[in-house]
Every structure is written in C-alpha cells, then in structure tokens.
Amino acid sequence: MAKFPGLSAIAVTLLLAAGASHAVAQDATTAPPPPAVDLYTDNDAQAVLDARLIALKTVIGLTPDQEKLWTPVDAAIRQAAKNAMSRRIDREKATPAMDFLDVLERIGDAEAARAQDLKSVVAAARPLVKALSEEQRRRIPAFLGMTDKLGAPQPTAELWIFEDEQN
C-alpha cells in the first residue's frame, strides 16, 4: 500500500459516495410523488406569445413605415395561437375516438383548421413582407421554426404559432 498512499483515500471516498447515493435513491423511492400542478398556465402561454412577437419585431428590425404594417400580422398570429389553444382544450374534452377512422378524421379537421389559420397569417403578412428588405425577409423563417430548405415539407406542428395545440 505504500506505493499508492492516495489510493486508500480514493477508495474510501468512492465507497462513501456510493453509500450516500444509495441512501438518496432509497429516500426518493419512498417519498410520495408531488401533487399534479399545471406548470404552464394560460397566462404563461400569453406571456410567451407576447415575448415571441416582440422578439420577431426585433429580429425583423422594422422601420417606422414598416411598423404601420405590423398590427394585422400581430393580430393574425395572436388569433392563430388562440385558435390552437382552443383546439387543444376541445381535444382534451372530446369523447375518446371509437376507432382509427375517428382519429384520422380528427387529425384532418385539426390540419384543416391550422391551414386556415396559417392562410390568415400569410394574408396579413403579405403587405409587410412586401415592404421588407431581402435581409429582413431572410431572418423570419428560422425564427418561426421553419426548416431552411425552401420547398421542403414543413409540418405546421413545428411552427411556434401552433405549439399550444400540441401540449
């Protein structure tokens, strides 16, 4: 043992650490689970949406003239997010699907509703985007959560506008 004087100290430390972690693991398994709490409230969702819209405006870097075109875009995104939250709540309250055809029909209904919301956002954004420089336009897709491959399929569920529908 004289060749490795620190080895005993390391071994003792490892044994103590293993014993302590075993004791913690036992305590964790015997403790009752915490009560279920809704950690993401409607107010939280609204705060996140507000922050994202402020950040989107900042990322774009609107000029005073472009700022005048922002209000309809803001309203359309807010409405789409509100509709997404409503669809999630409706889905949670719905009776269970009877079979796979019910599931497919519900998916189709949700996709059609998301498509309509997305078309509303696009229609509201067209005048603003037309007024943006190429540099400003280039910043938007990644911020929205889009892939960077133009023409590639882009599932609507990946856009943060619809994220509250997925929770």
N, C-alpha and C positions, 0 to 999 in steps of 0.2 A: 504494500500500500504506500510505501514511502515514495515510490516513483511518481504517483499521481495523487498528491495531497488534496487537490481541489475536487477529486472525483467523489469522495465521500460527501462533501457538501452539496455537490450537484445531485447525487442520488437521493439524499435526504430532501432536498428541495423538490425534486420530482415526485417523490412519494407523498409529501405533504400537499402538493398541488393536486395530485390525483385524488387524494382523500377529500380535499376540500371541494373539488368539482363533483365528486360522488355525493357528498352531503348536500350540495346545492341542487343537484339533479333530483335527489330524494325529496327535498323540500318543494321543488317545483311540481313534482307529480302529485303530491298530497294536497297542495293548495287548491282551493276551488277556483274555477275559471272566473274571470271578471264578468260583470253583467254586460249584456249586449248594449252598446251605445251607438247611436247614429253619429259617426265622426265627421260626416260630410253633410251639412245641413243645406237647406235652400239658400240661406244667407251666404254660406261658404261658396256655393256654386255661383251666386250673383257676384260676389267679390272677385272670384277667379275670372269670370267673364269680363267684368269691368277692367280688371288689370290687363287681360289679353287685348281688349280693344284699345286701351291706352297704349300698350306696347306696340300694337300693329300700326297705329298712327305714328308712333315714334320711329319705328323701323322704316316706314314709307318716307317719312320726312316731308310731310305736306307743306306746301307753300300756302300763303293766305288765300289765294284764289282757289286752290285745290281743297282747302279746308271747307269751303262752301258746299262742296260736293260730297262731303263725308257723312252728313246726317242721314241720308237714306241708306247708306251702306251699314252704318251703325244700327239703325232700326231693323233692317232686314236680318242682320246677324243675330241681334237680340231675339227677334221673333222666331228664327230657326232654332235657336238654343232653347227657347221657351217651349216650342212645339216638341222638341226632342225629349225634354224633361217630362212633358205631359204624356208622350207615348210610353216612356218607361213606367210611369205611375200606372197608366192604363194596363200595361202588360202585367205588372205585378198584381193587379186586382182581378185580372181576367180569370175565367174558369180554365182549368187545365185542358190542354188540347186532347181531343179524343183519339187522334191518330196522326201519322206523319203528314197527311194531306192538310190537316188543320194547321200544323206547324208551318208547312210551306206557304199556305195562304196568308198566315200572319206575317211571315217574312216578306212576302210580296207586298202586302199592304204597307208595312213599315218602309220598305225600299221606295215604294211609290210616293209615300209622304215625304221621305227625305229628298227624293228627286224634286218634288215640287218646292220644298223649302230651298234647296240649292239653286233652283232656277230663279227664285225670287231674289236670292243674294246676288246671283250673276246679273240679273236685270238692274238691280240697284247699283251694282259696282261698275257697270259699263261706262257711264259718263265720267266717273272718277278715274278709272283706269285709262280711258282715252286721253285724259289730261295729264297723266303721269309721264315722266321721262322713262327711257328704257332702263336706266339704273334703278329707279324707284320700282318699276314693274318686276324686275329681276328679284327683288328682295321678298316679295309676297308669298310665292308658293311654299318655300321651306317653312316660313313662319306659320302658315296654315296647317302644316303637317303633311303636305303633298310630297310625292316622290319627285325626284328631279329628272325623271325620264318622260319627256313630253310624248303623249300618245300612249303611254303605258297605262294599263288598268289601274284605277285609283279607287279602292273601296271607300265609300262615304264614311264608314265607321271609323276610319283613321283620321278624319278631319276633326279638330277640336271643337268645331261648331256643334257636332253631334255627340260629343263624348258623354254628356249626362244621360243620354239614352242607353248607353252601354252598361252603366253601373248597376 
